[in-house]
Amino acid sequence: MELHKIDQYWISLFLTAIILTINQTAKGAGAEGIGVNYGLLADNIPPPESVVAFLKSKNIQKVRLFDPNQNVLTALRGSGLDVVIGVGNEDIERLANDMSFAASWIMNNVAPHIPNVNFKCIAVGNEVSPDSLLHVTPAMKNLDAALKAINHAIPVSTAIEMRMLSSSYPPSSGAFSSQFMADIVAFLAANSYPLLANVYPYYGYDPKYVRLEYAMFTAREVVVQDGPYGYKNLFDAMVDSLYWALEKVGGNTVKIIVTECGWPSAGNGDIATIENARTFNNNLIAHVLSNSGTPKRPGQNIETYIFALFNEDLKAVGFEQHWGLFYPNTTEVYPVNFSPQ
């Protein structure tokens, strides 16, 4: 081979490697950012195969399922999407007390889809009540043991609500209200698993005490000063209150994944409007993808799943039916930019 051809060959190979690295990095950045909650409380949404294709067409790389629906999991095979899969609250106590049930849950719902489904995490319950929280840690341990028994490594966690905090204002006062959270956090920390949390500035907004701009990411100045930390939006303040609570029970190394966050577009007067939902969710996406983190965790990505993909007509009448980014026919409720520049 002539010298100049050799040079061209290596230059070409080098450029190809750069392009592949850039593409992988770009995909990784998106994968670490925004996902959606794929709920099924509706009788008019498209079949799972169509939904998966729709998600990919919108460059949505992450999806959260509330239960191990086999039709949805089958449709997700080979899709490349990251998947958070939920365990029903009704199964937690049995999972905690029956190792054989935990093993069968994994063998029936997870193992058949590996490696064709990219399981990001298993969420043991969603917003479990304080009365049932004592079962969460043993259930997580049993599922984790069942996974390890078949040589699979998937993080196991639980999705909590903000009401699990006895205090959240200012963020540094954040503390868990249940003694059982210390056990949950100890398990997560020991295994380097994340804590899943549903964070809704919509529910934290109160016109008497909380400015709408603060909830919407549109405040330009610091609204809440907490020691050295200045907060311009309620989302960051809520996430940091969780980080403070984690630290108080030894969870300094535990990362938070926001498994639900959104704003309804109708059903609650002039608060739940299309314009407010559009503003909130687009600003949320831009904030998450900026990788700016929070005042307490600057520069740390906040992986976030928007609630929800579709409006769901089998939910309670009112704003509960209007969390979707899209109508069931896949037309958008309002424009959403999943890759803001």
N, C-alpha and C positions, 0 to 999 in steps of 0.2 A: 504494500500500500504506500502510495506517495506521501511525503511528509505533510503537504498542505491538506491532503485528504484525511490524514490522521488527526490533524489539528481540527478540521471541520467536524470530524466524528466526535471528538471529546467535547468540543464546544456544544454540539447538538445534544449530547448526553447530559452535559451540565445544565443546559437550559431546560431540558425536559424535567430534570430533577427539581429545579427551582419551581417550575410550573406546578408539578405534583405537590410540592410542599406548600405552595401558596393555596392551592385548592383544598388540601387537607386542613390547613389552618383555618381557612374561611369556613369550611364545613364545621370544624370543631368549635369555632366561635359561635356559630348559630346554634349548634347542638347544646352548648353550655348555657344558652340564654332562655328562649321563650318556647313554651309548649302550650297545649290546650287541654282542657277537661272534656272528654268525650262521654257525655251522659246519654242514657237510653230511655229516659222517662218521657217518651213521646211515641205516637203511633203513626207519624208521618215523615220520619227522617229516612234518608236513603239507606240501602243495604250496606253492610260493612265494607264490601269490596269497593263500592263507589265512594264511600267516605274516605277510605285509605288513599285512593287515587286522588281525591279532592285535596286531602291534607298535603300530599306531595306536590300537587300543582300550586299550592300556596306557599311552598317552601317552609312548611311547618314540620319540624324534625322531631318533635316530642309530643307524646300523648299520655294522658292519665286515664285509666279505667277504674271505675269504682268497684267492679267485681270481675271475676274471671270468665267473662262471657266467651264461650268457645267459638262462636261464629266470628266474633270480632278478632279473637286471637288467631284464628285460622287465616283471616283476611290480612293480618299484619305480618304473616310469615314472609320473609324475604323482602319486606318493605324497606328495611334499614332504619325505621323509626325507633327511637328510644321509647320504652314503655314503662310506666309506673302502674303496677297492678294492685288492686285493692282486695283486702279480705273483709267480708261482711262483718259488721259489728255483732251479728247474731251468732257467729262462729267462734268468737274470741275465747269465750270461757271453755268451750270444749277443746280448742287448740291448746289452751293452757294446761288442761288436766289430762289430755289423752295424746301421748306421743304418737301412737299409731294413726290417729286421725290427722295429726300434723304431717306425718309421712305420706299418707294417702292424698292429702290436699296438694302437696308438692308434686307427687307422681301424677295426679289427675290434671292439674291446672298449669304447671310450669314445665316439668320435665319433657312432656311430649312436644313442646314448642322450642326447645333448645337444640341447636343454636340458631334456629331460623327466626326467632323473635329476640330482639335486643332488650332484655329486661333490665331496666335501670334500677328499680327498687321494688320491694314488696311493702305495701302500706297495711299494717295490721290495724284495721279499723279506721274510721273517719269521724273525728270529733267525738270520741268515746266519752260517755258521761263519767263524772268523778266517781260514781258508785261502782262502775265497772272497770275503772282504771287499774285496779289491783291485778286483773287478769292479763293485762297487756304485756308486761315483761316476760312472764313465763310462756305466753303464746309466741312472742318474738324469739325467745330462746329455742323453743321446740321447732319452729319453722327453720331457724338458722341451722340447727343440728341436722334436720332432715335434708337441707340443701347440701351441707358439708358431707353427709353420708353418701351422697351420689356425686361428690366431687364437683359441685357447682358453687360458685361464689357470687351471690347476689345480695346486696345490702337489704336488711330487714329493719323497718322503722314503723312509726305510727304517725298519723296526721292529726295534730291538735288544733284547737281553735284558740283565739286570743283570750276567751273567757277563762282559759286555764291559768291565766295570770291573776294574782290577787291585786297587783298594781302594775300600771304601765306608763304613768305620767308622774314626773318626767321619765324618759326612757331608763335612766340609771336606777330608778326604783323598781324596775321589772323584777318580779319574783313569782314563782309558781305557787299556786294555792293548794295543790295536793302533794302529800308526802310521797305518793307513788311515782311522781315525776322524777325524783332522785334515782329511783331504781331504773327507770327507763333511760335516763341520761347516762347512768353508769354503764349500762349495756351498750349504748350507742358509742360512748367514748372508748370502751375497751375494744370495740371492733372497727373503729373509724367509720361508723355509719352516720348518715345525716339525720337531723330531726326534721320532719315534715310539718309544715305549719300553714294554716289557712289564714291569710292576712287580708282583711277587707277595710280599707279606709272608708268605704261606703257606710259601713256600720259604725265606724268611729266618728263620722261627721255629725256634728250637732250645731245647728245655726246659732245657738246661744253662746257656745264656747269655742267652736272650731270653724275657722274661716274656710269657705268653699275652695279658695285658691290653694290653701294648705293641703286639702284633700286631693286636689286635682293636679298637683305638680306645677301649678302656674304661678305660685308665689315667687317673686324675684329676690326677696330679702329673707334673712333668717327670721323665722316665726317663733321658734322655741329654742332657747339657749339652755343647754344642760351642761354646766361646767365648761370644759373646753370644746364641747360638741355643739355645733349650730345646725338646726334642722329647718330646711325649707319645704319639706313635704312630710305628710303624715305616714306614708308608707315606710320611709327610712326610720322614722321614730318607732313605729310598731315593730319592725324587724330588730332594731337595736334593743328594744325592751326585752325581746326574747333572748338576745345574746347576753344581756345582763343577767337574766334569770338563769340561763345555762351556767354562767360562770359561778353563780352563787351555790350551785349544787355540783360543782366539779366538772362541768362540761365545757371547759375553755377551748377544747380542740374540736368540738362538735360543730359542723357546718349546718346552716339552715337552708332547706329547699322550700320555697313558697309553692305549695301544691294547689292553692286556690287564691285568685285575686281577680276582681272585675268590678263592673258597674252596670246595673240594669238600665235598659233603654226605655222602659215604660212601666206603668203600674204604681207609681208613688209620687203623684203630683208633679211639681216642677223640679224635683231632685232627680228622679229616674227619667231622664229624657235621652233622646238619641244624641243630642249635642253633648250632653255631659258624659255619656258613655263613650262617645267618639273621642272626646278630649282626654278623658282619663286613660282609656286603654292605649291610645297612641302614645301618650306621654309615658305611661308605664313601660311600654315596649322600648321606647327610646332610652329611658333611664336604665333599664336592665341591660340592653345591648351596648350601652356606653362603658360598661364594666367599671363604673366609678365607685361602686359599692355603697356603703353607708358611712356616716361620720365615724362610727366606732370600728367599722371594718372597711376602710377605704381601699379601693382597688380590688376588692374581692367580689367575684361574680355572684349575683343573686339569681340562681336558676328559678324561674317563675312559670307557673302554668295558669293561663287565663281561664277563668270561668265565665262562659263556657263556649263550646263550639257552636251549638245550635240552640235556638229557642225550643223549649220542651213543653208541649201542651198538656202533658199528664201531671204536671206539677200543680201546686195550689194556685188557684186563680189570683191574679195580681202580679206584683213585680217578680215573683218567683218564676214566672213563665217567660221572662224577658231578659235573661242574662246572655243570650247567644250573640256571637259575632255575626252569625249567619242565620237566615231563615231556613227552614227544612228543605226548601228547594235549592239551597246553596247560594242564593243571591245574598249579597251582604246587607246587613242591617244598616251599616255605615261603613265608610272606607277605613280600612285598617292596613297599616304599613308594617309588615313583619321584618323588613330589612331597611330601617331608616338610615340615611346617609349622614 
